[in-house]
Amino acid sequence: MSAVFGTYKQGRIELDEPVDWPDGMRVEVLRADEYGLPEKDWPKTPEELAAWAAEVDALEPLEITPDDEAEIAAAREAVRGVTP
């Protein structure tokens, strides 16, 4: 499990479900209403869903060169201290 949700109350985060993370583990907390598209704005009708799918289909594919892959692998190793 890598992502969980919770509620901010009186200066603390109360998670919605238990986790098996060790005490003292560092975490990153992002506001749900500032991450991605707010749920209220998600496409709901068949027409909205079709328009969203057309936008996604129109995106150019991401091309990653072997040099890019090597750079990404080196960055991961530097951050994690392990080879992916």
C-alpha positions as CSV (number, residue, x, y, z in Angstrom):
1,M,0.0,0.0,0.0
2,S,1.5,3.3,-1.0
3,A,-1.4,5.9,-0.9
4,V,-4.0,6.2,1.8
5,F,-6.5,8.9,2.6
6,G,-7.3,10.6,5.8
7,T,-8.8,13.7,7.4
8,Y,-7.0,16.7,9.0
9,K,-8.4,17.4,12.5
10,Q,-6.9,19.6,15.2
11,G,-3.4,19.6,13.7
12,R,-3.2,15.9,13.0
13,I,-4.0,13.6,10.1
14,E,-6.3,10.7,10.9
15,L,-6.0,8.0,8.3
16,D,-9.1,6.2,6.9
17,E,-7.5,2.8,7.3
18,P,-4.6,1.2,9.2
19,V,-1.2,1.0,7.6
20,D,1.8,-1.2,8.4
21,W,4.4,1.5,8.1
22,P,7.2,1.7,10.7
23,D,7.0,4.5,13.3
24,G,9.0,7.5,12.3
25,M,8.6,6.9,8.5
26,R,8.5,10.1,6.6
27,V,5.4,10.7,4.4
28,E,4.2,13.3,1.9
29,V,0.8,14.8,2.5
30,L,-1.1,16.5,-0.3
31,R,-4.5,18.2,-0.1
32,A,-7.0,16.1,-2.0
33,D,-8.7,19.1,-3.3
34,E,-5.5,20.4,-4.9
35,Y,-4.3,17.2,-6.5
36,G,-5.6,16.4,-9.9
37,L,-9.1,17.1,-11.1
38,P,-11.5,17.7,-8.3
39,E,-14.2,15.0,-8.1
40,K,-17.0,17.6,-8.7
41,D,-15.4,18.3,-12.1
42,W,-15.0,14.7,-13.3
43,P,-16.9,13.9,-16.5
44,K,-20.2,12.3,-15.7
45,T,-22.4,12.1,-18.8
46,P,-21.6,9.9,-21.8
47,E,-20.9,13.1,-23.8
48,E,-18.4,14.4,-21.2
49,L,-16.7,11.0,-21.0
50,A,-16.4,10.8,-24.8
51,A,-14.9,14.4,-24.9
52,W,-12.4,13.5,-22.2
53,A,-11.5,10.2,-24.0
54,A,-11.0,12.2,-27.2
55,E,-8.6,14.6,-25.4
56,V,-6.6,11.7,-24.0
57,D,-6.4,10.0,-27.4
58,A,-5.1,13.2,-29.0
59,L,-2.1,13.4,-26.7
60,E,1.3,12.7,-28.3
61,P,3.0,9.6,-27.0
62,L,6.0,10.2,-24.7
63,E,9.2,9.0,-26.3
64,I,12.0,8.0,-23.9
65,T,15.4,7.4,-25.4
66,P,18.0,5.0,-24.0
67,D,19.9,8.0,-22.7
68,D,16.7,9.1,-20.9
69,E,16.2,5.7,-19.4
70,A,19.8,5.6,-18.1
71,E,19.4,9.1,-16.6
72,I,16.1,8.0,-14.9
73,A,17.7,4.8,-13.6
74,A,20.7,6.8,-12.2
75,A,18.4,9.3,-10.5
76,R,16.3,6.5,-8.9
77,E,19.5,4.8,-7.6
78,A,20.7,8.1,-6.2
79,V,17.3,8.7,-4.4
80,R,16.6,5.2,-3.2
81,G,20.0,3.9,-2.9
82,V,19.0,0.8,-4.9
83,T,19.0,-0.2,-8.5
84,P,15.4,-0.4,-9.9
